[in-house]
């Protein structure tokens, strides 16, 4: 009897994951987002989808995406239709602090869904372009540049904000943080457009990340303790330069890192102070019934949320 109910449950779950109504032939049903926000005077829209649907679209082809997560491609296509996304620009998050443009994403895996580069961000330059980030705890960042009307859309996970390889073995990458890489990319575009004389402050939105209460890096961990200690010492040095901002390290021994605060420190170093963020924690936020709003890497290593940053 228990097996029977399990099969029934699996059937309903599979139908929902495929995003299809049981009657067939009708318009694809997609899950409701946690929120949709128009930002920066309507220039940018941020759309955040969470649990229970699995938004993992990993794969180098449509067939591979479907094999790993059946039904995901049809749902992504319907999301693009519903939110009037002309092109999805989707670099593979790589924790390398690189930022690319559309020309680095030549592989059209789905209609107008482009991949190709391993990078932690992309510059959106055309109306209707959008960045897709499938993540579970990594912060997403939108940096809007009003002088050129472009947005840098970023995967701002811990290792995209901290150059761990340099701290551990001295192998420095081009930019320590994806935020610095994004600001340099926006500067170059503004220079090429001869827009430097019309300088207006950049604006930022931080979305859908884990909060420090659940994000530990203990310094006494048998395997990672020494590396954690190096990272925490580095972040303590960083926060000492801007003591007027919220602390990055909340608990030294437990190594609780505030990704939102870390991003704020790095944005402040770029003279960006107009920063807003959502109020959610991907590890703990729940709905009125107590169900988790998001997938979290602390609970599940496979399932993903979806953050879309669209230039209007």
Steps between C-alpha positions, in 0.01 A plus 500: 500500500782739587665430162172583326482843664866562422431428132202737501712770664778449247252527215370836620851623573620400153207673332572818696872480423418468130293815543203355307129493577358144501243583231766565233478742212455803724757766570795387708460567870804645673549541876439841652813700586585594856501858378525725195647849550543787259810697597697811408202691367371196311824451308557152650272220617614232745299176508578241768365144487550253785376166634352248453569503126855404405644770272825316425571539126853355498609358168681579177202421276121486515519122521744510790289757686193279458686185602610662825171676577203382287269780392734788585544623142129547436461688827793730421351576159165586662672724757670686216166542321311615810758760602571614142867403505652540155834338584613303803876548552613216724871459574587202716590618853866419546620685815760670281380863542474542122233710329410447134271647235252346257772432242661253742181291508462354149333167583121518456384199702133604489336769284670826607662327803876547463789339683869454425722674756607404851452825690339654806321780322380655178439856382145552371499769231180445299140542613344158557829329586506308826748314719392161637668370818412159639635496855436381851642754751728703271409867494388664174598862434366755252717810446317761292701771326263790418749681278495220243175322600680165529494256789766262628323183615715293732535168677641626830570178684773489763778395262395757242548768769815356661809379313544179696775368270712807571449468876587130490787483252582850373348447153329835446219538244439817297235634740460395860127551478240481226377842619832661402492315167148627432587860582804486272284358220240775544777763504635368170156506336438855626839609366431345159161674493664828605264520796751584772398867513146401595599317815215397730536267798441131440220320683492145632255229604607187692272195472436151633807410703577312818522704821792465745308307767512192273825568315784359716865439424638368833867565565532175695373282217739208455510524121433866418593680822828653378350623173199637687731685738686664210174611342355632825818694581487653152136602543565645846776715346255609230229597746748696714544743209128585509388471859200720424347210300342183641760238597584224253594246768226446757670224702876445471531141624192377313605705198153638432528718188245762398506492118273805481738700720801373302342625177423835665864545605622427148237727344596778742860465381361580154319807640161332460276573796147480352444136593179312570447135583218258554413377849525127433736226614524209257584267790213586736223715346159329497148572382191537723468119522861453606623366166845610388480771234836409349731211438819523703833332449496445875207259452529375141805487273304457174185714489523866400312830516487734201582872504431698183638852453342665196587828330179673390 
